[in-house]
């Protein structure tokens, strides 16, 4: 009688029948050893190769990223240095322009101040000559005014020479 027939007679599962444990254990061992050799000789080396390839690819990507990062840092440093040089150059140009403008402004200021001083001297000379001319005519105007006042007050007319003499004594007496 076979194991399956015996299991049918026993009315249970054939795996739990103690009379068939030995052949099941032998087949378990054969299957385990076969599966072990298949995995260790075929599947695991392929899986290992894939893992190693992935590790290599990751390492290459990391190396490439580090290289690119270093290049980026060098480019940033070069950019910052160029920017600093450009700022320094712009500052120097601005200083030169400011110095040139200051010199130009100082020159123009000197020229304008000289022109103003010249015009002021001319105006003062004109004022002095006008004052001298006015002072020269003051006596005549005073004499004419005094004559007009005398004529209105007393009705008599004095000669211009008498009035000049009277005004001259009065000015000298003070």
Residue pairs with C-beta under 8 A, 6 or more apart in sequence:
1 9
3 14
3 17
3 19
3 20
3 23
4 14
6 14
6 17
6 19
6 20
7 13
7 14
7 17
7 20
10 17
14 20
15 24
139 164
139 167
139 168
142 167
143 160
143 163
143 164
143 167
144 160
146 158
146 163
146 166
146 167
147 157
147 158
147 160
147 163
150 156
150 157
150 158
150 163
151 157
